[in-house]
Amino acid sequence: MTDKKIIAIDLDGTTLYSDGVTVSDYTKQIFKSVQDQGHHIIIATGRPYRMALQIYQELALDTPMINFNGAMISIPGQHWPYALSKHVDKAMVFELIKEEERFELDFLAAEFRRKFFINAFDKANPQIFGIDSFEAYHQMRMDKLDDDPNAILLQTRITDKLLLASQINDHFDNQVNISAWGGQNGILEIVPKGISKASALAHYLDVTGQDVSNLIAFGDEHNDVEMLGFAGTGYAMKNASDVLLAHADHQIAYTNDEDGVAKTLERLFL
């Protein structure tokens, strides 16, 4: 492969180890070598900006970062004229609170670039939000929610997350896009209709004049479906969900805990 590539990487279940924090020294080394050859590595994650920034910095990236499953794309530390920030109507937050018994919700949270508000602390793991413990100012109140959030995060006790996502979408007359996080927790993320990691990558390709044939993507879960389907070449991790496999061009032989992304990039480029 001699053309310069855009390499979109999911974080959880893909680039990060299963602790949700660790990027191996091997991965950092391979990423640096790939970037030194002129290829561009772009984080594309469901995480909010505040929970991906440290990883972006650890990987020494200077490319755009995609957060909230495509609802935000920006270059950290720069005023990038093509940055985007999409929002969900805050009225949906309060509507979901009314329906929390019907949808068997443990909690729901309104997510912003650098802050969040959550309606219940007792069944939520604060580490999901990148903190050790909740503080009083994290408590959701109507008077605090004066702006539309980038995303709504919710945890459900319903086992079939994708069925619930469909039910919530029907409830809102298909005005949102809902995807499931990886892992054992029943986390769903709601972003505006038409928004996905793929839509953010399409925006990036458009403003930089690059062809989708040069886009490579790595993912493991339902929220990577559009991205892998859109990319010129889509790689699903060994640990990928069955939902994603149908949309991937290849399934790699290694998991996230085995540095699967880095091993694949080493084989392709080094």
Secondary structure, DSSP 8 states (H G I E B T S, - for coil): --S--EEEE-IIIIIS-TTSS---HHHHHHHHHHHHTT-EEEEB-SS-HHHHHHHHHHTT--S-EEEGGGTEEE-TTS--TT-EE----THHHHHHHHTTTTTTEEEEEEE-SS-EEES-STT--GGGGT-SS--GGGB--TTT--S--SEEEEEES-S-HHHHHHHHHHHTTT-EEEEE-SSSS-EEEEEETT-SHHHHHHHHHHHHT--GGGEEEEE-SGGGHHHHHHSSEEEE-TT--HHHHTT-SEE-S--GGGTHHHHHHHHHH-
